[in-house]
Amino acid sequence: MSSRRSLAFSLSALLVFLFAFVSPSLLAAPTDDLLRLHQLRLATQKSLGDFYMYNGMEGDQRYARMIGESLQEAQGHLDALGEMPGEGAKALRSQWQGEWQGYRDGLQALMEAMRSQGYTDLQPVADLADSNQRLMAIAQELYQKIQQESGYSVPTLTQQSREQSLLMQGIALDYASRSASIGGSFFGGGEERAIDELVGEFASKLDGLNRAQQNTPEISAALGSIGTKWRYIEKSLLNYNENSVPFLVSKYSDSIIEGLEGVAAQYAANQH
C-alpha cells in the first residue's frame, strides 16, 4: 500500500515539475480561445447590425431582443477567454475590454432614445459604428497576436471559413445600415468598400471552399446548402438601391453564418 502511495506521490511530483518548466503554449494550443475570440467578433458585429434593423424597423421589439442576445453572447465569449499567451495579447485584451464597455453603454443609450423618443440622432449612431470598427480592429490584432505568441496557427481552411463568416456578417451589416437610411458611411466591420465588391468577394471565396480537396461529403453538402441560401439573397444584395429587403437578408445571413461556422468546425476536427 505504501509503495502505491509513494508511486502516486512520485507521479504528482513529476507533473508539478512538468507544469513548472514546460511552456504553457506547449501544453495546450489556444484553439478554444481563438474560436471564442472569433465568435466574439461575430457577436459584436451582429449587435450593430441588429441595432440598424431595430432602428430601420422603428423599434421592433424582436430586434431589441436580438441586440440583447448578441451583447450577452459577446460578453460570454469575452468572460470565457483563458490566460493570454504573452504580454502583447494581454495588453490587447485589456484594450478591447475598455472599448467594449463604452460600446455597450452607447448602444444601450441609443436603444433607450429609440424607446423614449422614437428616433435616434445621427452623431451617436456614427460614434457607435466607429466604436464597433475599433473593436473589430483590436479583436483582429488580438487574434493574430495570440497565434504569434503561442506559436500556433489556425488551419488554413478553418481560417478561410471563419473569414467567410465575418465577411457575410459585414455584408449584412452594410445592407442593414443602408436600409435603415443611416447611410453606408456608418457601417462597422472593416474598410468601407462598395457592397457589390464585397458580394463578389464572398461568391469567389465560396467557390474556393467548394473546390477544396479536403472536403468530405458532409462538408460538400453543407457548402451546397450555404450556396443555395447565398444565391437566394445575392441579387437583392447587388440591387440594394432598388427593392430593399433587410428582413430577408438579415434572416438568411444568420443562417449562412451558422452553416459556415459548422463547416469551420468540421475542417478543424479533420485536422486531428
N, C-alpha and C positions, 0 to 999 in steps of 0.2 A: 504494500500500500504506500509506504514511504517513498519507494522508488518511483511510483507513478506520480506522486506529488512533486518530487524533485524534477522529473521529466517535464511536467506541466510548467513548473517554475522556469526551467531552462528555456522552454519554447516561448513563454511570455517575455522573458528577458531578451531573447533573440529578436522578437517582434518590436519591442521597445527600442532596441538598438537600430533596427532597420528603419523605423519611423523617424528616429532622431537624425539619421545620417543620409537617408535617401531623399532626393529632391521630391517634393510633393507632385511636381508635374510628371514624374516617372511612375508614381503610384496610381494616378488616375488622370487620364486625359480629360480636358474640360468640355467633353461633348455635351453634357447636360446643361452647363451654364451657357454655352454658345447657343443651344436650342432655345433656352429660356430668354436669352437676350434677343434672339431673332423674333420670338413670339411677342416680346415686349415692344419691339419696334412696330410690328404689325398692329398690335392693340392700340399703341399710341397714335399711329397714323389713322387708324379706323375711328378713333374718338373724334378727330377733327372732321372726317367725312360724315360721321353720324350727326355732328353739330350742323354742318351745312344742310343735311337733309332735314333736321329739326327746324332750322331757320327757313328753308325753302318751302316746307310743308306747314308753315305758320304755327309752329308749336305743337305738332302732332306728338302725343304722349308716347307713342310706340318708339319714336327716335330718342325721346328723353330717357326711356328705359335702356335703349341700346347704348347711349352715351355712358350711362351709369355702369353698364356691364363692361364696356371697353375700358373705362378707368379702373374698375375693380380688377379686371383681368391683368392689366398692365401693372398695377400695384402688386398683385400676387406674384407675377414673374419677377419683379424687382426684389421683393422680400425673399424669394426663394434662391436668389443668386448666392453662390457659395463664396469662399475665400478667393480673392483675386490673385493671379499667379505672380504679380510683380507690382512695383511702385507706380508705374505708368498706368496700369489698369485700375489700380486703387484710386488714383487721382481723377481719372475719367469717370469712374463710377460715382465718386463724390460730387463731381461737377454735374453729372446727369441728375442726381437726386435733388440738387439745389434748383436746377432749371425746372424739374418736374413739379415741384411744389408750387412754383409760380404759375406754371401752365394749368395745373388743376384748379387753382384759385381763380384764374382768369376765365376758364371755361365755365365754372360754376356761376361766376358773376354774370356772364353773358346769358346763361340759361335763366337766371333769375330775372334779368332785364326783359327777356322774351316773355316770361310768365307775367310780369307785372305791367309792362307797357305794350307788349305785342310786337315789338321790333327791337333790333339792336343797332347801335351806331357802328359806322364802318371802321373807325380807327381801332377800337378794341378788338374787332374781328381780325384786322390786319396784324395787330400785335400778337394775337393768339396764333395766327398762321406762322408768323416769324418765330415764335417760341417753339412751335411744332417742328419747324425746319431745323432749329438749333438742336433740339432733342434728337432728331433723326441723324444729324451730322455727328453728334457726340457718340451716339449708340453705334454708328458705323465705325468710328475710330476705335471705340472700346472693343468691338467685335474683332477688329484686326489686331489690336494690342494684346488681347487675351491669347490669340494664336501665336503671335510673335514671342510673348514672354513665356508661354508654356511649351513652345516648340511643337505644337500640334496644329495640323491643317485640316479643315473640314474637307471631306472627299469632294471631288470636282462636281459630280452630278447632284449630290445633295446640295451643294452651294448654288449650283445653277437653278435648281428647283426653288430654293429659298429666294433667290434674286427675282425669279419669275413671280412669286407671291407678292413681294414688295412692289414690283412693277405694276401688277394688277391693282394693288391697293392704291398706288399713286394715281393710276388712270381713273379709278372710281372716285377718288378724292377730287381730282381736277374736274371731272364731269359734274359732280355734286356741287362744287363751288360755282361753276358756270350756271347750272340750273337754278341755283339759289339767287342768281343775279348779284352775286358778291363780286364777281369779276375773276378772270383767270389769274390775275396777278396775285391773288390771295390764296394760292394753293400751296399746301405744305407737302414735303416729301422729296426734296431734292431740287435739281436745277429746274428752272422754268423752261419747258420745251413745248412745242406745239403738240396738241393731243394726237393728231394723226401720225406724227413721228413716233410717239410712244406706242400707239396701236400697231404700227408697222414693226417696231422692235419686238413687241410681245409675240406677234404672229410668227416672226422669223425665229425667235428663240424657242417657241413651242415646237416648230418644225424640227429644230435641232435636237430637242429632247426626244421627239418621236423617232429620230434616226439613231439614237444611242445604241451601241452594240450590246450594252449591259442590260437592256430592257428585258424583263421577264414577261411572260404572258399577262400576269396580273398588272404590271406597270403599264404595259401597252394598252390594256383595257381601260385603266384609269385615265391615261393620257387621251384616249379616244373619247371618253366621256367629257373630259375637260374641253377638248376641241369642239365638241358639239355645242356645249354651252357658250364657248367663246364666239363661235360663228353666229350664234343667236343674237348677240349684242354688238358684234363688230361693226355692222353697218350703222347702227344707232350712234356708236362712238365716233365714227368717221363723219357722220352728218349731224354733229351736235348742235349746229346752228338752226336746224330745221325742226324736227319733232323731238322735243325733249322728253325723255322717259327715265327720269332719275330713279324712280322706284324699281323699275326693271333692272337697270344697270347695277344698282346697289345690291339687289337680291342675287343676281347671277354672279356678280364679282365675289360675294361672300362664298358662294358655292364653289366657284373656280379656285379660290384661295384654299378652301378646305380640301379640295381634291389635290392641289399641288403640295400641300403640307403632308398629305398621305403618301404621295409619290416620293417626296424628300425622305420621309421616314423609311420607306421600303429600300430606297437607294442606300441609306445609312446602314440598315440591317444587313443588306447583301455584302457590305464591306467586311463583315466579321466572319 
